[in-house]
C-alpha cells in the first residue's frame, strides 16, 4: 500500500515538474490515438450505417466477422501489422515500421470493428418511423444517412468512447509496430510496461494516472454534451 | 379539375402477401380526399406509394402525367407525408420545422417561416425553442404538421392525424389543413377512423378494405362482431341493445363486414308510423352537410356511437325538419347490403 501511495505522491511531482520523457509518451499517445479514432470514425460510421441499415446478401456473415474482430487480441493485430509493414511484407517499401504512423494503422484495425459493430447496432435500434419521416420529407440517401447518425448520436458517442478506451489503453500494437522508441514511438502504455520492468514503479503509476485522467476528461466532456442535448 | 395521380393495376406485396390491390384510381388536384377502412385495409401502404416512399410491386403510378419511375427529385419532394405517430427528430421544435427547408437548401428567412408554420397549427412561436421531449402527443402531431406545411407542398398526405390527439388539437389540425388547401392550393389525402371528422373536411371519401378499393362515395361499413339469431341470421347488437337483424344472411360469417350505401339508409323524424318496422333503429343526428357537386345532403348520425350517413334531398330535410341533435328513426335496407 505504501508503494502505491508514495508512488501516487511522486507521480504528481513528476507530472508537475514536466518530465520530458513522460510528456513525450503522453503526447505520442494522445496524437496517435486521436488520429486512429478519427480515421476509424470516418471509415467506420458509414460502414456501420450500411451494415445496420441495409439488408443485403451476406449481411449475417459480415456481421459475424465484425463481431469476431472485436475480440481480436491487440498483440495479434500488432503481429499482423508487423508482417505487413516489415521489409518482407507487402507495405515494407513505405518504411512505416517503428513509426507513429504504424501504430495508427494498427490501432485503426483495432478501433474499426468496434465503431462498425456498435454503429450498426445503434442504427438498427433507431426508431423505424425515422426513415418514413425523412423519406416523406423528401430526404435523399445521403441526408437520411446523416440524419440517422445524428439521431443515434448518444449511442454513437458511447461507441466512440469504447473505441477510444480500447485504443488508448492497448499495448500490443504500440509495442510491436512502434518499437517503444523513446521520444518517438513510446506511448504511455509501452512506457508503463518498460518502467515497471525496470522497477520504476513511480513513473509507471504517474503514466497510469495520465491514462485515468484522459479517460475521465473524455467521459466528463461527453456526459456534459449528452446532458446539454437532452435537456 | 385535372388528375394529379393515376393508379392502374397497383399491387403491393409484403413477404409474398398481397396487401394492396387497386385496379384504377384517379385522384384530382386541389381536393381533400379522405381514406377510411379498418386497420390493415391498406391505407398506410397506399400512402407510402402515393408519397413515393415505396414503389408498388406491380402496376403503374403516374403523378402529373409522368410515370413515377421517371419523376425527378423536385417532383417527389413536392409530395410530403405526416405518418401515423410521426417521428420528431431529437432536436428542438425549430430544428424539426426548419429541417425540410434545410434539406431543400431554402434557408432564407428561416425564423419568419418557422414562426408562420407554428402559427398555422396554433402554436406560439415560443414553442420553437422547446425540445422534442417536452411536447405532448397533440403538440408533437402539430409540430410534425407544421414541419410539412412550411414546405408549401403540392400534395400533403396525413395518415391518421387525429389519432391520439385531443379535440382541440384535432380542430387545429383541421383548420391548418383547410388553410393549406386555400393558401397553397395543396391537394390533401387524409386517412382517419373518425368519419365525422373526415366528412367535415373532405371533398370526397374513399373506402378501403383488405387492400381493395371498396367505393369512392359515401358508404357505411358495419364491422364484426355479429351474433346469430334463432334462424342463424346475423344480428348486430349495438351497445344500447338495439338490434339489427340481417335477413337472408345465414351463410355469412360472424366476422363479415357489411357495406351499406348511404342511399340505402332511410331516416324519419316526423309522421313515422308507416315508416317503422321491427328492424327500425333509433339514431341521433350529429351533422348535416351538402354533398359537393350535387344538391343532395348527407345526414351524419350515430346509433349508440356507431356512425352512419344517409343521403337525402333538401326538400326531405325541410319536410322532416331535421336538425343536428334530433332523434330519428332509421331503416336500413338489409337486402341491399354488400358483404366484404
Contacts between the chains, C-beta under 8 A, distances in Angstrom:
chain1	res1	chain2	res2	distance
A	127	B	87	5.7
A	129	B	83	6.2
A	129	B	85	6.6
A	129	B	86	7.1
A	129	B	87	3.8
A	130	B	87	5.1
A	132	B	48	7.3
A	132	B	53	6.0
A	132	B	81	7.5
A	132	B	83	4.8
A	132	B	87	7.4
A	133	B	83	6.2
A	133	B	86	6.1
A	133	B	87	4.3
A	133	B	89	8.0
A	133	B	144	7.8
A	135	B	51	7.8
A	135	B	52	8.0
A	135	B	53	4.7
A	136	B	51	5.4
A	136	B	53	5.9
A	136	B	80	6.0
A	136	B	81	3.7
A	136	B	82	7.5
A	136	B	83	6.2
A	136	B	157	7.7
A	137	B	80	5.8
A	137	B	99	6.8
A	137	B	100	4.6
A	137	B	103	6.4
A	137	B	147	7.2
A	137	B	148	7.2
A	137	B	151	7.5
A	138	B	73	7.5
A	138	B	76	6.4
A	138	B	77	3.5
A	138	B	80	6.7
A	138	B	100	6.8
A	138	B	103	6.0
A	138	B	104	7.0
A	138	B	151	7.8
A	139	B	103	5.5
A	140	B	73	6.9
A	143	B	103	5.7
A	147	B	89	7.0
A	147	B	99	8.0
A	150	B	89	7.7
A	150	B	90	8.0
A	151	B	89	6.5
A	151	B	90	5.8
A	153	B	90	7.9
A	229	B	90	7.4
A	230	B	131	7.5
A	230	B	133	7.1
A	231	B	131	7.3
